């Protein structure tokens, strides 16, 4: 006795295709729009432009930071 697969025949097959088509339509409808960007060629070479300027720091709150371990702190990039 063999069992035939009849669960995806006729109207159910058409219904499955309709559901897949609706899912694809919803995904395309809810996508974010593309963003236009500018492209350019990149090449390696020495740095030819530098900016040198003096900065001023305005401290409004003074905090004392202490750590119980010894170590070295490099310059903070801010």
TORKOL-4160 file (C-alpha; in steps of 0.2 Angstrom, whole numbers, padded with zeros to 4 digits, m for minus):
78
<pt num="1" X="0000" Y="0000" Z="0000"/>
<pt num="2" X="0008" Y="0017" Z="m0005"/>
<pt num="3" X="0003" Y="0034" Z="0001"/>
<pt num="4" X="0002" Y="0047" Z="m0013"/>
<pt num="5" X="0006" Y="0065" Z="m0009"/>
<pt num="6" X="m0010" Y="0075" Z="m0013"/>
<pt num="7" X="m0008" Y="0089" Z="m0001"/>
<pt num="8" X="0000" Y="0101" Z="m0015"/>
<pt num="9" X="m0011" Y="0097" Z="m0030"/>
<pt num="10" X="m0024" Y="0108" Z="m0039"/>
<pt num="11" X="m0031" Y="0122" Z="m0028"/>
<pt num="12" X="m0018" Y="0120" Z="m0014"/>
<pt num="13" X="m0004" Y="0122" Z="m0026"/>
<pt num="14" X="m0011" Y="0138" Z="m0033"/>
<pt num="15" X="m0014" Y="0144" Z="m0015"/>
<pt num="16" X="0004" Y="0141" Z="m0010"/>
<pt num="17" X="0010" Y="0151" Z="m0025"/>
<pt num="18" X="m0002" Y="0165" Z="m0021"/>
<pt num="19" X="0005" Y="0165" Z="m0003"/>
<pt num="20" X="0023" Y="0165" Z="m0009"/>
<pt num="21" X="0019" Y="0179" Z="m0021"/>
<pt num="22" X="0011" Y="0189" Z="m0007"/>
<pt num="23" X="0026" Y="0187" Z="0005"/>
<pt num="24" X="0038" Y="0192" Z="m0009"/>
<pt num="25" X="0027" Y="0208" Z="m0013"/>
<pt num="26" X="0027" Y="0212" Z="0006"/>
<pt num="27" X="0046" Y="0211" Z="0007"/>
<pt num="28" X="0048" Y="0222" Z="m0008"/>
<pt num="29" X="0035" Y="0234" Z="m0002"/>
<pt num="30" X="0043" Y="0236" Z="0015"/>
<pt num="31" X="0062" Y="0238" Z="0010"/>
<pt num="32" X="0071" Y="0254" Z="0013"/>
<pt num="33" X="0074" Y="0264" Z="m0003"/>
<pt num="34" X="0091" Y="0264" Z="m0010"/>
<pt num="35" X="0103" Y="0279" Z="m0006"/>
<pt num="36" X="0113" Y="0287" Z="m0020"/>
<pt num="37" X="0131" Y="0288" Z="m0016"/>
<pt num="38" X="0147" Y="0295" Z="m0025"/>
<pt num="39" X="0160" Y="0284" Z="m0030"/>
<pt num="40" X="0179" Y="0288" Z="m0032"/>
<pt num="41" X="0195" Y="0279" Z="m0035"/>
<pt num="42" X="0207" Y="0276" Z="m0021"/>
<pt num="43" X="0225" Y="0275" Z="m0022"/>
<pt num="44" X="0239" Y="0274" Z="m0010"/>
<pt num="45" X="0252" Y="0287" Z="m0007"/>
<pt num="46" X="0260" Y="0299" Z="0005"/>
<pt num="47" X="0250" Y="0311" Z="0015"/>
<pt num="48" X="0252" Y="0328" Z="0007"/>
<pt num="49" X="0240" Y="0339" Z="0017"/>
<pt num="50" X="0241" Y="0342" Z="0036"/>
<pt num="51" X="0231" Y="0353" Z="0048"/>
<pt num="52" X="0240" Y="0361" Z="0062"/>
<pt num="53" X="0230" Y="0371" Z="0075"/>
<pt num="54" X="0229" Y="0375" Z="0093"/>
<pt num="55" X="0214" Y="0369" Z="0103"/>
<pt num="56" X="0207" Y="0376" Z="0119"/>
<pt num="57" X="0199" Y="0365" Z="0133"/>
<pt num="58" X="0185" Y="0372" Z="0144"/>
<pt num="59" X="0183" Y="0362" Z="0160"/>
<pt num="60" X="0167" Y="0365" Z="0169"/>
<pt num="61" X="0168" Y="0350" Z="0182"/>
<pt num="62" X="0184" Y="0344" Z="0189"/>
<pt num="63" X="0185" Y="0326" Z="0193"/>
<pt num="64" X="0199" Y="0317" Z="0201"/>
<pt num="65" X="0201" Y="0299" Z="0194"/>
<pt num="66" X="0212" Y="0287" Z="0204"/>
<pt num="67" X="0215" Y="0269" Z="0200"/>
<pt num="68" X="0223" Y="0256" Z="0212"/>
<pt num="69" X="0233" Y="0248" Z="0198"/>
<pt num="70" X="0249" Y="0254" Z="0190"/>
<pt num="71" X="0249" Y="0257" Z="0171"/>
<pt num="72" X="0251" Y="0269" Z="0157"/>
<pt num="73" X="0237" Y="0279" Z="0149"/>
<pt num="74" X="0240" Y="0285" Z="0131"/>
<pt num="75" X="0232" Y="0301" Z="0124"/>
<pt num="76" X="0213" Y="0301" Z="0123"/>
<pt num="77" X="0208" Y="0303" Z="0105"/>
<pt num="78" X="0194" Y="0316" Z="0110"/>
